[in-house]
Amino acid sequence: MLVTKKETMQRSAEGIELWNYLTADSGTSLSVAYAELKGAHPESVSPLTDRCYIFIAGEAKVNVGEDTYNVVANDVVYVPKGTKHSLEGIANYFVINNPPYKRGS
């Protein structure tokens, strides 16, 4: 399966622009989105999915539970489902969810 950026669903959230490449509607066992962080994305919790953030450019501070990480390109941050997390900085990254992202999860 190939998904090009022009086929993605673009959406905005506070502090980020997202392009969903694969979602639960794709029939895949995981989801993939590309994001551009520009400022602060407030604390959130994903109760149903584990998340993996793969940073490809920029710098950010990522809070996961009680831990804080300063990340740069080529760093990976794992967030277990049900864990509070937030991001702040200027960075580009991919986020992978397992099981796949569904709006509201």
C-alpha angles and dihedrals in degrees: 000000000000122000118185124203092250088060094054129104108242119208138167130224129174107298097358146072114212135195113197110213098171126016137163086279090062092070091236128132092238139025130232129200133172116219139190111205114205108173125329129350104196126235115290139168127217104205096184108036140055110225133210119193115201111192117211103170142008131016133283144169112232122194115201114178105306094341128093122200129190105212137190136177114315094025121123126206122194120205117190116219114273094028121126112237141167138181133213131179142050109298146130119224147155120237121204121195127197117223093029122272117266119186107267096026 
